[in-house]
């Protein structure tokens, strides 16, 4: 679904905020129950297994009865996203300075992606602001309160952290998927062996040749350490901006 877009906010906001929820007429169906069932299916089988029919079967309801509550799959995805963001809405505001608060937000976001990897297949930009998405955005911004950054700078810093985390999680999930399928790092480089004299030609690609040799000696970093390295570099960059703003003040 990554190449697709979210539904028109006007169509999904009443669902997200439950301002237009219809009575279940004895079926027991609610928008919340539908979203929860869809998330359970996606966690177990992937986003591709989520259909109106599969959700209805999980709930013991007729497929058409779901459409009286949720008009289509794109709206269902928006409900699923808001549902799994409940952990962010319920998380403590965070302790320590802004760096510690931002690091806590980033680590929670990464953990959420690893628990619900199907999130990485949803559109990245502009989901409608349901109650939990709005609460997460508020908590993310609050991590930067007191830094002296402008509103635009706070928003840009949050977006930079969000983009970094999703990219790191996507890379990790792909690597793990490759490992499970037998496409290991060792197998990848073994296939390159007949061509390494070209790929790492010290005259054509001197920097790549040197770095590859040193990396082989030192060993590859694992996903956790790579994530923490990138997060620290981002926080250092934001810290430079905070320090400049403080000197101007």
SVG drawing of the C-alpha trace seen along z (x, -y; Angstrom):
<svg xmlns="http://www.w3.org/2000/svg" viewBox="-31 -37 76 57">
<polyline fill="none" stroke="black" stroke-width="0.4" points="0.0,0.0 3.0,-2.3 2.4,-3.8 -1.3,-4.5 -2.7,-7.4 -4.7,-7.7 -8.4,-8.3 -9.8,-11.8 -9.6,-13.0 -13.2,-14.2 -14.3,-10.6 -12.3,-9.0 -12.2,-11.6 -15.8,-10.8 -14.8,-7.2 -11.6,-7.9 -13.2,-10.2 -16.4,-8.1 -18.7,-11.0 -20.7,-9.0 -20.6,-5.5 -23.8,-3.5 -25.6,-1.2 -24.7,2.4 -28.3,3.7 -27.4,6.7 -24.3,7.8 -22.0,6.4 -19.9,4.8 -18.2,1.5 -15.5,-0.5 -13.1,0.2 -13.7,4.0 -13.2,4.0 -9.9,2.1 -8.7,4.4 -9.5,7.5 -7.8,6.1 -4.7,5.4 -4.6,8.9 -4.8,10.3 -2.1,8.0 0.2,8.9 -0.2,12.6 -0.3,12.8 0.7,9.4 -1.3,6.5 -2.1,8.4 -4.3,10.8 -6.5,8.0 -9.7,7.9 -13.2,7.0 -14.0,10.7 -11.2,11.9 -12.0,9.3 -15.7,10.3 -14.8,13.9 -12.7,13.2 -15.5,11.3 -18.1,13.9 -20.1,11.4 -21.2,11.1 -18.9,9.2 -21.6,6.7 -22.3,5.9 -18.8,4.4 -19.5,1.9 -22.2,0.3 -19.4,-0.7 -16.3,-1.1 -16.8,-2.0 -13.7,-0.4 -10.2,1.0 -8.4,-2.4 -10.5,-3.7 -9.8,-0.4 -6.1,-1.0 -6.5,-4.5 -8.3,-3.0 -5.6,-0.3 -2.9,-2.9 -4.7,-5.0 -5.4,-1.8 -1.7,-0.8 -0.7,-4.4 -2.6,-4.0 0.7,-3.1 2.1,-6.5 -1.0,-8.2 -0.7,-6.3 3.1,-6.6 4.5,-8.8 5.5,-12.3 9.2,-11.4 11.8,-12.4 15.2,-14.0 16.3,-16.6 15.0,-16.9 17.6,-14.5 16.4,-11.7 12.8,-12.5 13.5,-12.4 15.5,-9.2 12.6,-7.6 10.1,-8.6 12.4,-7.2 12.9,-3.9 9.2,-3.5 8.5,-4.2 11.1,-1.6 9.6,1.0 6.2,0.3 7.4,0.9 9.0,4.2 5.9,5.4 3.6,4.3 5.9,4.5 2.9,4.0 3.0,0.3 5.9,-0.1 3.7,0.8 1.2,-2.0 1.6,-5.4 4.2,-7.4 2.8,-10.9 -0.3,-12.7 -2.5,-10.2 -5.7,-11.7 -5.3,-12.8 -7.3,-10.4 -7.2,-10.7 -4.1,-8.5 -2.2,-9.9 -2.9,-13.4 -1.8,-12.3 1.5,-10.9 2.2,-14.0 1.6,-16.1 4.0,-13.9 6.6,-14.0 6.5,-17.8 6.5,-18.0 9.8,-16.2 11.3,-19.4 9.6,-21.9 12.0,-24.3 14.7,-24.0 14.1,-27.4 13.4,-26.0 10.7,-27.7 7.4,-25.8 8.7,-25.1 12.0,-23.8 10.3,-21.6 8.1,-20.1 11.1,-19.6 13.1,-17.9 10.2,-15.5 9.8,-14.7 13.5,-14.0 13.4,-11.6 10.3,-9.9 11.9,-9.4 15.1,-8.0 13.2,-5.5 11.0,-4.2 14.0,-3.9 16.0,-2.0 13.1,0.3 12.4,1.0 16.0,1.9 16.0,4.2 12.8,6.0 14.0,6.5 17.3,7.9 15.5,10.2 13.1,11.3 16.1,12.1 17.8,14.1 14.6,16.2 14.5,16.8 18.1,18.0 19.4,14.8 22.1,14.3 24.8,11.7 27.3,14.5 25.5,15.8 25.2,12.2 29.0,11.7 29.8,15.2 27.9,14.5 30.0,11.3 33.3,13.1 34.1,13.6 33.5,9.9 35.1,8.4 38.2,7.5 35.9,5.2 33.5,4.1 36.3,3.2 39.0,2.2 41.4,0.1 42.3,-2.1 38.7,-2.8 37.0,-2.8 39.8,-3.4 37.5,-4.6 35.1,-1.6 38.1,0.7 39.6,-0.7 36.3,-0.8 35.4,2.7 38.7,4.1 38.4,2.3 34.8,3.4 35.7,7.0 38.4,6.7 36.2,5.0 33.0,6.9 29.5,5.6 27.4,3.7 24.1,5.2 20.8,3.5 20.6,2.2 24.0,0.5 23.4,-0.9 20.1,-2.4 21.6,-3.9 24.5,-5.3 22.2,-7.0 19.9,-8.3 22.8,-9.8 24.1,-11.6 20.6,-13.1 20.3,-14.2 23.8,-15.8 22.7,-17.7 19.5,-18.9 21.6,-19.8 23.8,-22.1 20.7,-24.0 19.4,-24.2 22.8,-25.6 22.9,-28.2 19.4,-29.3 20.5,-29.6 23.5,-31.8 21.2,-34.1 18.8,-34.3"/>
</svg>
